[in-house]
Amino acid sequence: LHLIRRLARRNGCWVWVSYDPIGAVPTVHVARPPMDAASSLHFHLSGAQRNIEQAVIEWDSERVVSTDAEDRDVFGATDVDGSVSRSPLVGLASQTLADIVTHPRKARLSLQVADAGDLLVRSEAALIDDGWFVRASLKVSARVLKGVVRAPSVVELHGAGSRHSGRYLVSRVHH
């Protein structure tokens, strides 16, 4: 499983397991994060609908927002360009990190690849992996939430102000 996760991450994908409604048959998914999914749950940090016990929101504005990737095709004696200016994923918020920072960071990738397509996928994967610049850790009770949080799913956070309220992708759940 570790090898499959490593290969998936190298191509900008996540690995997760889902079960049929009875729970007997597992299905392994290898795909890019489902950013365009509908919100499955709503978390409320304040007000009468409050269902969060604790919330910690962190930013990392030093993340890479573009790549400069190139290689030399030794058989064709040509240059292969795999540079990417933005993450290929649709953002969950109205702005991405590239829109917010004044001096965006660029990664220089030097990889041995088979062709331009492989270099482009590896470059996109680097941006997907580094694109998670806001992280929210929530502590909730299933009794209060009246639902089960599953990864990967999209949820909405309300009551955290204009900058932090919005859609989040669940990457990990501890029960």
C-alpha positions as CSV (number, residue, x, y, z in Angstrom):
1,L,0.0,0.0,0.0
2,H,2.9,2.3,0.7
3,L,4.2,1.8,-2.8
4,I,0.8,2.5,-4.4
5,R,0.5,5.7,-2.3
6,R,3.9,6.8,-3.3
7,L,3.3,6.2,-7.0
8,A,-0.1,7.9,-6.8
9,R,1.4,11.0,-5.1
10,R,4.1,11.1,-7.7
11,N,1.3,11.6,-10.3
12,G,-0.8,14.0,-8.2
13,C,-3.3,11.5,-7.0
14,W,-4.6,10.3,-3.6
15,V,-5.4,6.8,-2.6
16,W,-8.4,5.9,-0.5
17,V,-10.7,3.0,0.3
18,S,-14.5,3.1,0.2
19,Y,-17.0,0.4,1.1
20,D,-20.3,-0.6,-0.4
21,P,-23.4,0.3,1.7
22,I,-23.3,-3.1,3.5
23,G,-19.6,-2.6,4.2
24,A,-18.5,-5.9,2.8
25,V,-16.8,-5.0,-0.5
26,P,-13.9,-2.5,-0.4
27,T,-13.0,-0.4,-3.4
28,V,-9.6,1.2,-3.7
29,H,-9.6,4.6,-5.5
30,V,-6.5,6.2,-7.1
31,A,-7.5,9.7,-8.4
32,R,-6.8,13.3,-8.0
33,P,-8.5,14.9,-5.0
34,P,-12.3,15.4,-5.6
35,M,-12.3,19.2,-5.4
36,D,-15.6,19.8,-7.3
37,A,-17.7,17.5,-5.1
38,A,-20.7,18.9,-3.3
39,S,-20.3,19.7,0.4
40,S,-21.2,16.7,2.5
41,L,-21.3,18.4,5.9
42,H,-21.5,21.9,7.3
43,F,-19.4,22.9,10.4
44,H,-20.4,25.9,12.4
45,L,-17.9,27.5,14.6
46,S,-20.2,30.0,16.3
47,G,-23.9,30.8,16.8
48,A,-26.9,28.6,17.6
49,Q,-25.8,25.9,15.1
50,R,-22.3,25.5,16.6
51,N,-21.1,21.9,16.2
52,I,-17.4,22.3,16.6
53,E,-15.6,21.8,19.9
54,Q,-12.2,23.1,18.8
55,A,-10.7,24.5,15.7
56,V,-7.1,25.3,14.7
57,I,-6.5,27.0,11.3
58,E,-2.9,27.4,10.1
59,W,-1.4,29.0,7.0
60,D,1.8,28.3,5.1
61,S,2.4,31.1,2.7
62,E,5.8,29.7,1.8
63,R,4.4,27.0,-0.5
64,V,5.4,26.7,-4.1
65,V,2.9,28.0,-6.7
66,S,4.6,27.3,-10.0
67,T,7.3,25.0,-11.4
68,D,10.2,25.3,-13.8
69,A,10.8,21.8,-15.1
70,E,12.9,20.7,-18.1
71,D,14.9,17.7,-19.3
72,R,16.9,16.8,-22.3
73,D,15.6,13.9,-24.5
74,V,18.9,12.1,-25.2
75,F,17.4,10.0,-28.1
76,G,15.8,12.9,-29.9
77,A,18.4,15.5,-28.8
78,T,15.6,17.9,-27.9
79,D,14.6,19.8,-24.8
80,V,11.5,18.7,-22.9
81,D,9.6,21.4,-21.1
82,G,7.2,20.5,-18.2
83,S,6.8,23.9,-16.5
84,V,3.5,24.6,-14.9
85,S,2.3,28.1,-13.8
86,R,-0.6,27.0,-11.6
87,S,-1.9,23.9,-9.9
88,P,-4.3,22.0,-12.2
89,L,-6.8,21.5,-9.3
90,V,-9.8,23.8,-9.1
91,G,-9.5,25.8,-5.9
92,L,-12.0,25.6,-3.1
93,A,-11.8,29.3,-2.3
94,S,-12.2,32.4,-4.4
95,Q,-8.4,33.0,-4.3
96,T,-5.4,30.7,-4.6
97,L,-2.0,31.2,-2.9
98,A,-0.7,32.6,-6.2
99,D,-3.3,35.4,-6.0
100,I,-2.4,36.3,-2.4
101,V,1.4,36.3,-2.1
102,T,3.4,39.2,-3.4
103,H,6.5,37.1,-4.2
104,P,5.3,33.7,-5.3
105,R,7.8,30.8,-4.9
106,K,8.8,28.7,-7.9
107,A,10.2,25.2,-7.7
108,R,13.0,24.1,-10.1
109,L,12.5,20.4,-11.0
110,S,15.3,18.4,-12.5
111,L,13.9,14.9,-13.2
112,Q,14.8,12.0,-15.5
113,V,11.6,11.2,-17.3
114,A,10.5,9.2,-20.4
115,D,8.7,12.1,-22.2
116,A,7.2,15.5,-21.9
117,G,3.9,14.1,-20.7
118,D,5.6,12.4,-17.7
119,L,7.5,15.6,-16.9
120,L,4.3,17.7,-17.0
121,V,2.4,15.2,-14.7
122,R,5.3,15.2,-12.2
123,S,5.4,19.0,-12.3
124,E,1.6,19.2,-11.7
125,A,1.9,16.7,-8.9
126,A,4.5,18.9,-7.1
127,L,2.0,21.8,-7.3
128,I,-0.9,19.7,-6.1
129,D,1.1,18.4,-3.2
130,D,2.3,21.9,-2.2
131,G,-1.0,23.6,-2.9
132,W,-2.6,22.9,0.5
133,F,-1.5,26.1,2.1
134,V,-4.4,26.4,4.6
135,R,-4.9,23.6,7.1
136,A,-7.9,23.4,9.5
137,S,-7.9,20.8,12.3
138,L,-11.4,20.4,13.9
139,K,-12.5,18.5,16.9
140,V,-16.2,17.5,16.6
141,S,-18.6,15.1,18.3
142,A,-20.6,12.7,16.1
143,R,-23.5,13.1,18.5
144,V,-23.5,16.9,18.0
145,L,-22.6,16.8,14.3
146,K,-25.3,14.1,13.5
147,G,-23.1,12.8,10.7
148,V,-19.9,10.9,9.9
149,V,-16.9,12.7,8.4
150,R,-15.2,10.8,5.7
151,A,-12.0,11.4,3.7
152,P,-11.9,12.5,0.9
153,S,-15.0,14.7,1.0
154,V,-15.7,18.4,0.7
155,V,-17.1,20.2,3.8
156,E,-18.1,23.7,4.5
157,L,-16.9,25.8,7.5
158,H,-19.0,28.7,8.7
159,G,-18.4,31.3,11.4
160,A,-14.6,31.6,10.9
161,G,-14.6,35.0,9.3
162,S,-14.5,36.0,5.7
163,R,-10.9,34.7,5.2
164,H,-11.3,31.2,6.7
165,S,-15.0,30.3,6.2
166,G,-15.7,28.3,3.1
167,R,-15.1,24.9,1.5
168,Y,-12.4,22.5,2.7
169,L,-11.3,19.1,1.5
170,V,-11.1,16.5,4.3
171,S,-7.8,14.7,4.0
172,R,-7.7,12.8,7.2
173,V,-10.2,11.7,9.9
174,H,-9.4,10.3,13.4
175,H,-12.2,8.5,15.2
